[in-house]
Amino acid sequence: MKRTLLLLTLITFCSISSYAQTQMIAHRGAWKNTEVPQNSLASLNKAVEQKAWGSEFDVHLTKDDVLVVTHDNDFYGIDIATATYAELLTKKHPNGEQIPTAEEYLKEGLKQQGTKLIFELKTNRLGKERTLRSVEVAVDLVKSLTAEQQVEYIAFDYDACLHFKKIDPQAKVHYLNSDKSPAELKEAGLDGFDYHLSVLKKNPTWIQEARDLGLKSNVWTVNSEEDLQYFIDSKIDYITTDQPELLNNLLNK
C-alpha cells in the first residue's frame, strides 16, 4: 500500500513539474522602461539585472561578413547588407554605443550564466544565399566562443532554421514565421515555435500539441497585462515581451 501511494505521489509530482512556470524573454533586451537603446549592450545588461530567462537580440550580416546587432535593415540610415562594418561605425546609438557586433554582444552576455542569449538571425534582404551565409557565420562564431549552451537560435526563414540544424544538430532552433504546425516542426527536427500572439490565439491547441511532441512554445511580442495573463494561463513555455517588468510582476504573484 505504501509503495502504491509513493508511486502515485511520484507520478503526480512528475506531472506537475512537466508544466514548468512560464519564463520571460526580454525582447531586444530590457529597453522600453529603462530608456536605453534596443539591441544595445546596455539593454542586454538591463535584462540580466531583471533576471530574464532570456534576452532576444537581432542579427544582420554586413557586406564584409560581420554579424552586427540591430533590428532594422539599416542602422540610422546606413543599409547593413550593402555596407561594411567600418561604415556602420560612423553612426552611434543615442547613449553613445556603437553598433555591437554579435561577437561583442555574446561576450557581454557570457559574463553571466543566468540569462540565455536568444539569437534572432534576420533574413538578408539580398537573398537566400546571404541568409544561409549568415547562418554559417553565426554558428562558427558561437562555437568559437564555446557559447553553445547559452545560445538558442530563432529565425523567420525556414531554410535558415533547417541550415542551423544541419550544421549543428545539437543547436536549439525555433521557427518564427507561424506557417508550420507543431507536427511539421517536429518532423523537420526543429526544437519548437516562436509565434506571434495572434496566431496562437487562432490556434489555441498548438501549445499543448507542442508539449505533447516534446517541443518548446514561445509567443511574441506580448505587452498588455491581459495578453500576458492569457498566455501564462495557457502554460506556454516562454513569453517574449517589451514589458519584462510587468511580466515579472505577474509571474511572481
Summary of the structure (lengths in Angstrom):
residues: 253
radius of gyration: 19.0
end to end distance: 37.8
largest distance: 74.4
contacts: 823
relative contact order: 0.13
helix: 40%
strand: 20%
